[in-house]
Structures are given as structure tokens and as C-alpha cells.
Amino acid sequence: MLVKIWTNSFIITGDIDTLRDERLTDYIRENKDFIAVTQVRVTDRDEKDLFRTHFLNVSTNHIEIILPAE
């Protein structure tokens, strides 16, 4: 599932591996400390590109907003 994650400093866009028909809310609750994001694009809050990487662990403590990206 392609998601967009807002933290206090960054916007992270990338893929997370969810089970078929799994809700995003359930996925976040299940992965309590970190979520693995692949094919990642990280921008600042003004959406200026900072970097891209194949893998990034994101601390769930720092997530302000997460939603499926379109």
C-alpha cells in the first residue's frame, strides 16, 4: 500500500506491506514501535525533496498523520 506520512519535520511517501484487505489502522496498531517503508521519498513540510531511499524504518511515535497516498 502506498502511504503518505507526516512527522513534525518531514513528509514520507512510500510503500508498506499490508496483508490483503488489512486496514491501515490495524497495520499501525500491530507494528507498535516502527513501520518499514520501502521505495521512500522524503521531503520537508514544504514538499522540497530531501532524499530517496529503498528502505526506511519510521518510528510510530513520530507519526502525526498517515493516510493512503493517491
N, C-alpha and C positions, 0 to 999 in steps of 0.2 A: 504494500500500500504506500503510495506517495503521500508524504505528510509535510506540513509546514509547522515549524516550532518557533515560538518566540521566547527568548530569555530576556533578562534585563538589559543585555548588551547586543545580542545577535538575533538574526533570523536564520534558521537552519532548515533547508529543504532537502529531502532525500527519501529513501525507501526504508520501510521497516517490514520485517517478515511476520505477518499475522497469519493465523490459521484461517482456512476458508470460512467465510461468514462470521468471523470473530469481530466484535465491536472494538473500536479504538479505545473506548473507556476500559473495557475488560483487559485489553492488552497492557495498558499503562498500569492498572492496578496489579496485574500479575508480575510485571517487571518493576519491582519496588524501587531499586536504587539507581539503575542505569538502563537505558534502552540503546540498542545497537542500531545505528542508522548507516546505510550504505549509499553510494553514489551521491555524495553530500556536496551541497553548495552552501557556504556560509557567507552572510552579508552582515553589514552593520544595520542598525534600525532604520536607516535611510535607504536601505537596499543597495548600497555600494558593495560590489564584490570584494571579499577579503581573501578567500581561498576555496579550493575544491579538494576533496579527498575521496578515496574509495570507502573509507570506514571511519566512523566517529562514535564514541560512547558518549551519550548525553545524560547527565545527572538529572533525575526526575525532580530533585529539589530545586533546580533552577528553571524548570519549565513554567512559564506564565500562561501560555496558550499553546495548544496543539490541535490541529484540525487536518482533515484530508485535503491535500492540495489538488487543484484542478488544472 
